[in-house]
Amino acid sequence: MENTPESTRPVRIALIGAGNRGQSYTRWIHANPERAQLVAVADPRAFQRELVSHGDEGIRQFDDWRELLALPERIADAVIIATQDRQHVEPAIACAERGYAILMEKPLAPTEEESRRIVDAVEASGVLFGVCHVMRYMPYTDLVKSIVDTGVLGDIINVQHLEPVGWWHMAHSYVRGPWRREDLAAPMLLAKSSHDLDWIRYVTGKRIAGVASFGSRHHFRHENRPAEAADRCLDCPLQNSCPYAAQKLYLPVVRDEGAVWPVTVITDDATEAGVIEALRTGPYGVCVYAADNTVVDNQVVALQFEDGTAGTFVMTAFSEQEHRRTQLFGSHGMLDGDGERVTVTDFRTGESVVYETAPTGAANAGGDHGGGDGGVMNAFVAAVATGDPSYIRSGPRESLDSHLAVFAAERSRHHGTVESVPRA
């Protein structure tokens, strides 16, 4: 890449994988043409390629990322890898070897060995590399970390962190969707909650050294299926009383908002007729108690930090889909946060102060992850434009460290053990 000042020309970006996450990042590119330019997209699906290209014939399209990398010259300064979880390793290593700066959707990869291969390749090549731990880039995170860094809480002794996935989001992505099976994607803790263990490490500055975890696929099981339930929601006599009835999840969205997430995930025809056809024939219309899902719907992780202090993380499907909630308990004060506001109680004065930050969008993938999607793009583009990696808050080695805590927690969950977390 040329060492071109940020103000001279936009950073040229190629997208590998034009699904929902790739679409989110390219929305930022199209909204900031003075800073970034989408020059290529590689995806086997023509509709998705056209969706991110916005009809611009100057954006080169490829069926396969290998065609992009086979070009004799690099046509971009950076690539965004937003393929499915199990399709990260090969393009990541190849792009690093070709000298592309890389922004990779989390997780790095579904296994420790593959994750280490990516990090080793990136470090050997010396390219700029960021992982889309978008929670690090939220304005709310900036607020929490700034409070912790003042020392007002004293020494943080305990952490309590909750991820409320949401009943409908669980049904959409993790019972019917691409992340429903560990063998096709990744364990739930990695696919959904690697954000959270990474976030805890980031805001507290405490490395996770040991874990113990419990979790199960408790509710979304064949044996919990009501006797009257049909195989598909459109045919089911219980559709009015079932909270997971697909027509209740998608039809109001397409009627009120049109072609937006999550409707755009289930069909390319984002009309009411298109949604009904998708529910009649595709995986998103299958009864949640008849699906082939294997990932857990609830999980608890007990955390021991390297300094001997402790924390807990809870992931549950059985909630509203909203911002994470966190409590930090320190020797001199405590912090209570809900993703939009933070209450800090100072034990020395007995006073409580409320700090607010308006998140940019909702907590989910359709709402910019509280400003995190835009935040990670802003940081990565600045890093590429200036050659300064300090803009990137989620580099390869620290991201690997939080991934290793997830892999250890999964070993604990499967074997009933307390696991040490190896160093990255």
Buried (B, 14 or more C-beta within 10 A) or exposed (E): BEEBEBEEBBBBBBBBBBBBBBBBBBBBBBEBEEBBBBBBBBBEEEEBBBBBBEEEEEBBBBEEBEEBBEEEEBEBBBBBBBBBBBBBBBBBBBBBBBEBBBBBBBBBBBBBEBBBBBBBBBBEBEBBBBBBBBBBBBBBBBBBBEBBEEEBBBEBBBBBBBBBBBBBBBBBBBBBBBBBBBEBBBBBBBBBBBBBBBBBBBBBEBBBBBBBBBBEBEBBBEEEBEEEBBEBBBEBEBBEEBEBBBBBBBBEBBEEEEBEBBBBBBBBBBBBEBBBBBBEEBBBBBBBBBBEBBBBBBBBBBBBBEBEBBBBBBBBBBBEBBBBBBBBBBEBBBBBBBBBBBBBBBBEEEEEEEBEBEBBBBBBBBBBBBBBBBBBBBBBBBBBBBBEBEBBBBBBEBBBBBBBBBBBBBBBBEEEEBBEBEEB
